[in-house]
Every structure is written in structure tokens, then in C-alpha cells.
Amino acid sequence: MQGSSLLPGLCFLLSFFGAVIPKIKASCNCPPNASCVNNSHCTCNSGYISGSKQKLFTFPLETCNDTNSSKTTQGKKELQKIVDTFESLLTNQTLWRTEGRQEISSTATTILRDVESKVLETALKAPEQKVQKIQNSSVAIETRVITDNCSEERKTFNLNVQMNSMDIHCNDVIQKDTQGPSAVAFISYSSLGNIINATFFEETDEKDRVFLNSQVVSAAIGPKRNVSLSKSVTLTFQHVKMNHSIKKAFCVYWENTKQGGLWSRDGCFLIHVNKSHTMCNCSHLSSFAVLMAFSSQEEDPVLTIITYVGLSLSLLSLLLAALTFLLCKTIQNTSTSLHLQLSLCLFVAHLLFLVGIDQTESKVLCAIIAGALHYLYLAAFTWMLLEGLHLFLTARNLTVVNYSSINRLMKWIMFPVGYGVPAVTVAISAASRPHLYGTADRCWLHLDQGFIWGFLGPVCAIFSVNLVFFILVFWILKRKLSSLNSEVSTIQNTRMLAFKATAQLFILGCTWCLGFLQVGPAAQVVAYLFTIINSLQGFFIFLVYCLLSQQVQKQYQKWFREIVKSKSESETYTLSSKMGPDSKPSEGDVFPGQVKRK
């Protein structure tokens, strides 16, 4: 009975497993990165391949491997082989010691070219690897492969190796005349600069000590090795030595010449330099570096002290002179208007020089200060030119010193010329080479590309014109003195005019000419003379135009008497207020101006 009762249950179990087991066998138990096919087999997803290399498999322990991983591993192995080969060449001291200068430069040129070619070739073999990086103690490499067109989000690419970086425009990497992907490579060499050092740079003054102060970097694009670019690349170098007394910085590239190779500045321009980094713009691709020059003449602390003391005295003198020209009504005319504008320009220029000439930390602020100093000093020289013109016109007509035609002419031209001409000059300079405003150690004009002549050119022209005015004034005065009678006042006025002409030439030109003479063995002496005289220029203006002017002396005496009188009246009022209205003076009281009787 029991057997007969179990039979229906066994039949139910057999029917259940008979229905379920086939379904289990038909389902897929696929490994990661695989998909089921027809509920019976597995296949690896796109980009993956099975370990057995079979397209369809049922073995549950099969694996699907990334097809790119092998290429990635192979690409890294090839890059590692490149850097290892270069490191062995670089550390082969026998190779470099046995070669002469020309052989060293030729060998370095060949190595640089071969490394760039092999790196680009390796990067293009695995275009699916967008970015690859590898480095050892001697060389660091970053490559980037572009397989599509440039988008708005990717206008420029930034590549970084060993604290050096490069920004390159996407359109310069994409080579539209070639099919397939394009690649850009940025390579940094840690110790190559010890071999192709600053001795291969021949574009500097003998008095400057130049050395290579960055790693050598290379930039290349492929598959076609174009070197010219539609837009300049921006290179940022970290300095090998952080030095505070940088005098000059040169952005250079390794130029392949008949002699093997030399550092050259063609097509490379300095954008900014500070204590730790230098930024350059280059219009072509090559191998690049930064050379630093330290002037053999050290900073003289005595000259610095003289400059600050002299400029401080000049600021005080210029302020007093400006107040005199503004407040002294009896002397106000066209001449004093010119003196006033000259004093104001020099005052603001000297003040900005004192507080801003060393503000080199911010590139933008330093450039603004340099541009402002350029404008203010040019404006001061332009007003000096107008002073010379007015003196010449006055000398031509001694009989009427303040004649109306001169006044009309000067009032019509002085402000447009005095402030307009310098503005146009600075605008042209800033528009043509804005990156040359501000140097490594001073907020002033750069010496590169003759940019300093944007200031020195107008200064030389103004001095030359003022010198002509001076000669003409003296010639006119000589004729005038010989034809004068014994009228004392006229002779005195003429002699005063001659004195002012001499003082004006000295103040308005001769002192600045000393700056051109700071060469040779007497450079130190001339530097002291230049610093002392020019820092006291404001004092000289106050001395000639105020202290030595009879009209101003009379006005000063009048002001002094008024001050003394006002003080005396104040003391008298104070004393009377203390005594009261009904009090009588005692016998021993003495008032101001009285003498006590014995």
C-alpha cells in the first residue's frame, strides 16, 4: 500500500525535473564582457576576445580579454624601449667625450630627430589609446592621438611632462591632407641640457654670463612632420635654478645647421618670466629651451640709495614747484603753464617709479606699470620739447616777451602735442608688441627686438631738436647783446634768458645722454653721474624756475611777510583775550613790538 501511495509523488518529481533540467542546460552562464547567443553559447563583446580564441564557447570558465590591452601593453613597451635606448645614449660618457663640438651637436640633432619619429610612430600604431605617458630619470613623454575633427571644446591641447607644458591648437595637429589619425608628442629631456648647453648659443653680449636654465623639450606632430604652424604654440618651462637676479631670458630652439646645430631665437618670443617659470611663444615646432643671462655687473646698493633719496627730494621739489606755478598769480603765463605740466608729468612718473618699478610678481600689473612709465616719461620729454620751442620763440622777439602770437600758438598746440603724441607712440608700441612690456626684474620696456627704441628714439629726437633750439637761442642772444644800448633792464632780461637756455639744455637733455655712455671702464663713474643728476632733476627745475626767479622770490617774500603778520596778529589777539576787555596792563607788561623801560 505504501509503494502504491508513493508512485504518484515520484511521477510528479520526474515530470518536474524533466521540464526544468532542459531549460537549465539551454540557459547561458557567460563570463564578464560576453553575451549569450541562441541561449546555448557565449561570445565576447566587441573589443574583447576569448582566451581560447574561439568566437563561440560554452566552457563556463572561459575569459574575455580586452583586445586593446595587448596593444596598450605593446605601445608602452615600445615607448619604454625608446626612453631606455635614449637613456643609454645619454649616459654613454665615452660617446660625448671623444667627440668635438660639431660632432656633439650633430649627434644630438640626430638623436632628437630619431626620438621624435619613433615616439610618433608608436603613438599612431595604437590610435585608440588617446593619451600615453611614460618617463624615466632621463626622458619623459606624453603623446595624444586625434581621430576626429576639432570641436569647440577642444580648440587647444595641453601636454605636460616634468613640470613643463605645451599648448597647441587642435587645427595644427589635425592634418587634413592625410587620411587616418594624427598625433602630437611632447618630450622632455632631463639632462640633455648638460650636453647641448649655452655654449651653443652665439646671440648674446660677451659681458653677459649665459646658461641653460630649463630642461630641453621637443614638440612634434605626425604622421607628416610639419614644423610651421598657423598659430603659435605656448611653452611653459620650469627653471632648473630659482634665481632672483635674472637680467635676461631667451626663448630658443635647436636649429639644424651645416655645423650640426645651434640654439637660435628665430620665431620664439618671451611672454613672461618670473623666479620659477618662463613662458614662450614659438611659431614652429622643434626642440626648445630657456637660456638665462646674468649681467656681470652686480646690483650696486649705493646707486639704489642715491636713486631713492634723490627721487624723494625731487618729488618734494616738484610738488613745491607745481604749487608755486598754480598759486603765484603774478607769474602765470604760457611759460609757467609749460613748467607746470612738465612738473606734474615728472612728479607722477617719479612717484610711480618709486612704488612700482619692482612689482614684477603679477605679469599684467607689471605690464601696466611699464606702459604707464613709458607714457609719463615720454610726456615729460614732449613738454621739454615744448619748453625749448617756447624759449626759441621768446628769444626771437625780446622786445615783447609775452607777445600774443606766441601765446596763441602755444595754447593751440601744447596740450594736443604734450599729451597726444606720447599717447600715440605708446599705443603703437603696445599694439605691436604688448608682451615686451615688463622684464624679469623691472617693470620697464624689454630690450628684445629693439623694443626699447620706442622710448629711446623719441628721446634722442627731442634732445636733438632742443640742441638746435639752444644753438639758435644763443646765436639770437649774441646778436641782440651786441646791438643793445646800455639799458640795464634789457641786458639783465637777455642774460637771464641765456642762463635759462643753458640750464634748460642741461636739464632737458644732457643728463639723459649720460645713459648712452655707460660702457667701457668708465661705466661705473658714468652710472653714478647719471643716477645722481637724473634723480635730482626735479630739484633743478625748482631751483631754476622758482628759487632763481626774481618774480617768484618777491612772491615768496610777500607770502612770508603775510604769514609772519598773521602769526603776530594771532598772538596779540590771544594775549588780549586772556587779559579781558576791562583789564589794564600792569607796569611790567610788554606787548609785541614794545621795549620794556628800565
Residue pairs with C-beta under 8 A, 6 or more apart in sequence:
26 39
26 40
27 36
27 39
28 36
28 37
28 39
28 40
28 41
28 42
29 42
29 60
30 36
30 42
31 42
31 60
31 61
31 62
31 63
31 64
32 64
33 44
33 45
33 48
33 64
33 66
34 42
34 43
34 44
34 45
34 48
34 50
34 62
34 64
35 42
35 43
35 45
36 42
37 43
37 56
40 58
41 56
41 57
41 58
42 56
42 57
42 58
42 62
43 55
43 56
43 57
44 50
44 55
44 64
45 64
47 66
47 67
47 68
48 64
48 65
48 66
48 67
49 64
49 65
49 67
50 57
50 62
50 63
50 64
50 65
51 62
51 63
51 64
51 65
52 59
52 62
68 126
68 128
68 129
71 125
71 126
71 128
71 129
72 126
72 129
74 125
74 126
75 122
75 123
75 125
75 126
75 129
75 132
76 132
76 134
78 118
78 122
78 125
79 119
79 122
79 132
79 134
79 141
79 143
80 134
82 115
82 118
82 119
82 122
82 141
83 134
83 135
83 136
83 138
83 139
83 141
84 136
86 111
86 115
86 138
86 139
86 189
87 136
87 137
87 138
87 139
89 95
89 111
90 138
90 189
90 191
90 192
90 195
91 138
95 107
96 104
96 107
96 195
99 107
101 199
101 200
101 260
102 259
102 260
103 260
104 195
104 196
104 260
105 196
105 200
105 259
105 260
105 261
105 262
106 260
106 261
108 192
108 195
108 196
108 254
108 260
108 261
109 254
109 256
109 260
109 261
112 218
112 254
112 287
115 139
115 187
115 218
116 185
116 187
116 218
116 220
116 225
117 220
117 222
117 225
119 141
119 143
119 185
119 187
119 220
120 143
120 183
120 185
120 220
120 221
120 222
120 223
120 225
121 222
122 143
123 129
123 132
123 143
123 144
123 145
123 183
123 185
123 222
124 145
124 180
124 181
124 183
124 222
124 223
126 132
126 145
127 145
127 147
127 180
127 181
127 183
129 145
130 144
130 145
131 142
131 143
131 144
131 145
132 141
132 142
132 143
133 140
133 141
133 142
133 143
133 161
134 140
134 141
135 141
135 161
135 162
137 190
138 189
138 190
138 191
139 187
139 188
139 189
139 190
140 161
140 162
140 187
140 188
140 190
141 161
141 185
141 186
141 187
141 188
142 159
142 160
142 161
142 185
142 186
143 183
143 184
143 185
143 186
144 157
144 159
144 173
144 183
144 184
145 181
145 182
145 183
146 170
146 173
146 174
146 181
146 182
146 183
146 184
147 181
149 174
150 170
150 171
150 174
154 170
155 169
155 170
156 167
156 168
156 169
156 170
157 167
157 168
157 170
157 173
157 184
158 165
158 166
158 167
159 165
159 166
159 168
159 184
159 186
160 186
161 186
161 187
161 188
161 217
162 188
162 190
162 215
162 238
163 238
164 188
164 214
164 215
164 217
164 235
164 236
164 237
164 238
165 235
165 236
166 186
166 217
166 219
166 233
166 234
166 235
166 236
167 233
167 234
168 184
168 219
168 221
168 229
168 233
169 229
169 230
169 231
169 233
171 230
171 231
172 221
172 226
172 229
172 230
172 231
172 233
173 182
173 183
173 184
173 221
174 182
175 182
175 221
175 223
175 224
175 226
177 224
178 223
178 224
180 223
182 221
182 222
182 223
183 221
183 222
183 223
184 219
184 220
184 221
185 218
185 219
185 220
185 221
185 222
186 217
186 218
186 219
187 217
187 218
187 219
187 220
188 215
188 216
188 217
188 218
189 215
189 216
189 217
189 218
190 215
192 215
192 216
193 212
193 214
193 215
193 216
193 240
193 289
196 216
196 254
196 261
196 263
197 211
197 212
198 210
198 211
198 212
198 263
198 291
200 261
200 262
200 263
201 210
201 250
201 252
201 262
201 263
201 291
202 262
203 250
203 263
203 264
203 265
204 210
204 248
204 250
204 291
204 293
207 295
207 296
207 297
208 247
208 248
208 293
208 294
208 295
208 296
209 293
209 294
209 296
210 248
210 250
210 291
210 292
210 293
211 291
211 292
212 240
212 289
212 290
212 291
212 292
213 239
213 240
213 241
213 243
213 278
213 290
213 291
213 292
214 237
214 238
214 239
214 240
214 278
214 289
214 290
215 237
215 238
215 240
215 289
216 254
216 287
216 288
216 289
217 235
217 237
217 287
217 288
217 289
218 286
218 287
218 288
219 233
219 235
219 285
219 286
219 287
219 288
220 285
221 285
226 285
227 284
227 285
227 286
228 283
228 284
229 283
229 284
229 285
232 281
232 282
232 283
233 281
233 282
233 285
234 271
234 279
234 280
234 281
235 251
235 279
235 280
235 281
235 282
235 288
236 277
236 278
236 279
236 280
237 277
237 278
237 279
237 280
237 288
237 289
237 290
238 276
238 277
239 275
239 276
239 277
239 278
239 290
239 292
242 275
242 276
243 275
243 292
243 294
244 275
245 294
245 299
245 441
246 273
246 275
246 292
246 294
246 440
246 441
247 293
247 294
247 295
247 440
247 441
248 292
248 293
248 295
248 440
248 447
249 270
249 273
249 278
249 290
249 291
249 292
249 293
249 440
250 265
250 270
250 290
250 291
250 292
250 293
251 265
251 268
251 269
251 270
251 278
251 280
251 281
251 282
251 288
251 290
252 263
252 264
252 265
252 268
252 288
252 289
252 290
252 291
253 263
253 264
253 266
253 267
253 268
253 282
253 284
253 286
253 287
253 288
253 289
254 261
254 262
254 263
254 264
254 286
254 287
254 288
254 289
255 261
255 262
255 263
255 264
255 266
255 286
263 289
263 291
267 282
267 283
267 284
268 280
268 281
268 282
268 283
268 288
269 280
269 281
269 282
269 435
269 448
269 449
270 278
270 279
270 280
270 435
270 436
270 446
270 448
271 279
271 280
271 281
271 435
272 278
272 279
272 363
272 435
272 438
273 279
273 439
273 440
274 360
274 361
274 363
274 440
278 290
280 288
280 290
281 435
282 288
297 523
300 524
300 527
302 528
303 527
303 528
303 531
306 528
306 531
306 532
306 535
307 531
307 535
308 354
309 535
310 531
310 532
310 534
310 535
310 536
310 539
311 350
311 353
311 354
311 535
311 538
312 354
313 535
313 536
313 538
313 539
314 346
314 350
314 535
314 536
314 537
314 538
314 539
315 347
315 350
315 351
315 354
315 538
316 538
317 538
317 539
317 541
317 542
317 543
318 343
318 344
318 346
318 347
318 350
318 538
318 541
318 542
319 347
320 542
320 546
321 339
321 343
321 538
321 541
321 542
321 545
321 546
322 340
322 343
322 344
322 347
324 546
324 552
324 555
325 331
325 332
325 336
325 337
325 339
325 340
325 343
326 340
328 336
328 551
328 552
328 555
330 551
330 554
330 555
331 549
331 551
331 552
331 555
333 402
333 407
334 390
334 402
334 406
334 407
334 410
334 411
334 414
335 390
335 394
337 410
337 414
338 383
338 386
338 387
338 390
338 410
338 414
339 387
339 541
339 545
341 383
341 414
341 418
342 380
342 383
342 384
342 387
342 541
343 538
343 541
345 376
345 377
345 379
345 380
345 383
346 380
346 537
346 538
346 541
347 538
348 376
349 373
349 376
349 377
349 380
350 538
352 369
352 372
352 373
352 376
353 373
356 369
356 372
356 373
356 443
357 369
357 373
357 442
357 443
357 444
358 441
358 442
358 443
359 365
359 366
359 369
359 443
360 366
360 438
360 439
360 440
360 441
360 442
360 443
363 438
365 443
366 437
366 438
366 443
367 434
367 437
367 438
367 443
368 437
369 438
369 443
370 437
370 438
370 443
370 444
370 445
371 426
371 430
371 437
373 443
373 444
374 426
374 429
374 437
374 445
374 454
374 455
375 422
375 423
375 426
377 455
378 421
378 422
378 425
378 426
378 455
378 458
378 459
379 418
379 419
379 422
381 458
381 459
381 462
381 508
382 417
382 418
382 419
382 421
382 422
382 458
382 462
383 418
384 462
384 466
384 504
384 507
384 508
384 509
385 462
385 465
385 466
386 410
386 413
386 414
386 417
386 418
387 504
387 508
388 465
388 466
388 469
388 470
388 504
388 508
389 410
389 469
390 406
390 410
391 469
391 473
391 497
391 500
391 501
391 504
392 469
392 472
392 473
393 406
393 409
393 410
394 401
394 406
394 497
395 472
395 473
395 476
395 477
395 480
395 497
395 501
396 476
397 403
397 406
398 480
398 490
398 493
398 494
398 497
401 493
422 458
425 454
425 458
426 454
428 454
429 445
429 451
429 454
430 437
433 449
433 451
436 445
436 446
436 448
436 449
436 451
437 445
437 446
438 444
438 446
439 445
439 446
439 447
445 451
445 452
445 454
445 455
446 452
459 512
462 508
462 509
463 508
463 509
463 512
463 513
466 504
466 505
466 508
466 509
467 505
467 509
470 501
470 502
470 504
470 505
473 497
473 498
473 501
474 498
474 501
477 494
477 497
477 498
477 501
480 494
481 491
481 494
484 490
484 491
484 494
499 548
500 544
503 540
503 544
504 544
506 540
507 537
507 540
507 541
507 544
511 530
511 533
511 534
511 537
512 534
514 526
514 529
514 530
514 533
514 534
515 530
517 526
518 526
518 527
518 530
545 552
546 552
547 553
568 592
571 592
572 591
572 592
575 591
579 585
585 591
588 596
590 596
